[in-house]
Amino acid sequence: MLVPMRIRHYSICSSPLADPSVASIGWGVLDTLHKAGDGKRYLGVASTYLSSVEAQDRVHVAVKSSHGSFRLPNDIEKTPIIMLCAGTGLAPFRGFVEERAIQIAAGRKLAPAYLFIGCQDPVKDSIFTDELSEWEGSGVVSIFYAFSRAKHLSKNCRYVQDRLWEERQEMIKVFKSGAKLYVCGRARMNEGVTHITKKIYQEAAETRGEPKTAEETEKWFREIKGERFASDVFD
């Protein structure tokens, strides 16, 4: 009597340059109190299952190409990238940064990369922390955090869009140099980043003495969306 469960989609968080035979994924285990308030816990079906899988177990999966323009730019030596995510939205960007690290180690000079990460707590919720710190130290990427429950550790910014606004002067320069912007996370986060991106555009235009109306701003955003603003949004 139950309808079939929907397919779960996970972003690959590794680069084929590291090992073409391996595709890594990252996920968050859903384990929370049931809304009925009876003390029972609500467990995510797919995330709980994946967490129980052991080495040599077989799982049924299918690998699909990333949709649209959500992939590293072709001209990575001249095109800077700005990545914004929250929670497990970091997964594809871990793959992006790993690929950059491998290319830089091979002697290629790449355009700058900036990664904005939103999470609740720097100790409990940060993922891939050691790797990202090492890559940042090697000049592979610049990282900006936003901690919703420890904002004093992230320039008083609670959410990733707040941190984008805080760093807007530098990001304006980067975008003017041809940067491509990527967003991965829940719909609400994507909406917040979209709003701040438009706000930054309007402020920059007003600073130049060329104020833009809401209609002109929307037109500009439609023009860059898909080409220089790519998003991967999940519920």
N, C-alpha and C positions, 0 to 999 in steps of 0.2 A: 504493500500500500504506500510505501515511501517513494518519493521521486529519487532518481539517481543523484548521487552527490556530484557536485560540479568539480571539474578539473582544477587542481591547484597549480598556480604558476609561480615559479621561483626564478630570480635572476641569477645567472652564473656569476660567481664572484672571483673567478680566476682567469688568467690570460692563457690562451693556447701557446703563447711563446714560452711559458714556463714548462708546460708538458701538454702536447696536443692530444694525449690520450686521457687526460683528466679534466673533468668539469666539476668545480666545487660550487656548492650552494650555501647560503646562509639563511637561517630562519629564527624566529622567536617563538618560544613555546607558550601557547595560550593556556594559562592555568590561573583561574580567578574564581572568586566566590560566585555562586549561582545567584542570579537576580531574584529568585524566589525567596531568598533570605532564610533558607532552611539549614544553612551551614554546609551544604554540599558544594563541591567545587565543579566548575565548568572547565572541561579540558578540550583543547582544540584537537580535532580528529587527526588531521594531517601532521601537525607539528608534534603531537605526542607520539604518533607512529614513527616519524622520522627519528625522534630522539631515542627510540627503542631499537633501531636498526643497528646491527653489529657488523664487524668486518666479515666479508665473504657472503653476507646476506644479499639476496637479489630483490630489486625493486623494479616496478614497471614505470618507465619514464620515456619521454620523447623530447628531443632537443630541437628547438626551433630558433631561427635567426631572429635577432632583435628587430623590432618593428620600426619603420620609418627611419628617422635620422638619429636614433638613439645609439650612436656608436662614435668612437673616436674620429675626429676629422681626418680627411685624407692627407692634408698638408699639416702634419703635426709639428713640423719644425717652425711654422709661421703662424699657426692658429692657437692662441691661448685658450684654455678651457676653464670654465667656472662651474663647479658641481655643488649642488645643494641637496641635502637629504636629511631624513630623520629616521631613527630606529633602524630596522632592517633595510630601509631604503639605501643604506650604505653599500649593500652587496655589489651592485654592478660597478660602483665607483672603486671598490677594492680591486676589481679586475682591471679597470682603467689605469689605476695608479701602479699596479703590478706590471702591466705592460710597459708603461713609461719607464719604470725602474730598470727593466730588462734592456730596453732600447738605450737608455742613458749609459748603462754599464757597458754596452757594446760600442760606445763612443759617439752616439748620435746626440746632437744638440737640439733640444726640443723647446718649444715655446712654453711660457710659464703655465702652471696649473694651480688652481685654488679650490680647496674643498671645505665646504661649510657643513658641519655635522650637528644635528640637534638630538639631544637625548635628555633623560631626566636627571641622572646623577653621574658624575664623572667616575665613580668607583663601581657602582652596581650595573650601570647600563652601557658604558663605553665598550665597543667591540673592535677587534683588530688593533687595539691601542699600541702594542709594542711594534707591530709592523709599520703602522702609520708614522709613529714617532721616528723610527729608523729611516723611513723614506723621506720624511720631512728634513731630517738632519743631513740627508744626502742631496738635498736640493731638488728632489723629484716633485714635491708638491708643498704648498703652503696651506696650513690647516687652521680653521676658525671654528671653535666650538660654541654651542649655545646650550646651557644646562638649565632646564626649566625649574629644577628644584635646588639649584645652586648657582643662581645667576650672578652672584658676586664673584664667581670664578670665570665668568665669560663676559666681562665688560658690562655687567648688569643686563645682559640680553637673555631672555627666557627661551625664545624660539629662533629657528634658523633665519626666518625672515627679518627678525629684529637685528640679528648679527649682520645680515646683508646690508641693512640700512646703516648700521654703525660703521661699516667698512666701505660705504658707498663711494667716497672720493677715489679710493684706489681702484674700485671695480669699474667706475666710469672710465678711467684711463685705460683699463684693460679691455673693456668692451669697445672703446673707440679704436683700439689697435686690431680689432677683428675677432675678438673672442667669441666662442660659442658657449651658451649657457645650458646646463642640464639640470633637471629636477627629478628626484625619485622619492616617492613616499606616498602618504595618504592624501586623499583629495583635499582635505582642509589645509594641509601644509602647502600643497601646490597652489591653492587659491591665495594663500598668504604671500607666497613668493611672487606670484603674478601681480598682486596688488602693489607690493613694494617695488617691483621692477618698473611698473608704470609710474609710480610716485617719483622714483629716482630720475626717470626720463623727463618728467615734467619739471622737477627742480633744476636739472641740468639745463634744460631749455630756457627756463626763466632766468637763470644765472647769465646765460649768453645774451639776454635781452630779447629772446624769441619765445615768449610764453605759448604753450599749447593748450587747446581746449580738450575737453574730455573726448570729443569725437576724433580729434587729430591724434590723440594718444592711443585710442583704440585702433585706429587705422595703422599707426606705426607698429603696434604690437602684433596685429594680424600679419603684417609683412614679415616680421622676424620669426614668427611662430612656425616651427617645423624646419626652418633653415638655421636660425641662430638661437632658437629657444626650443629645446626638445624635452619632453616630459614622459615619465613612465609612472603612472598613478595607479594605486590599488586601493581597495575598500578596507 
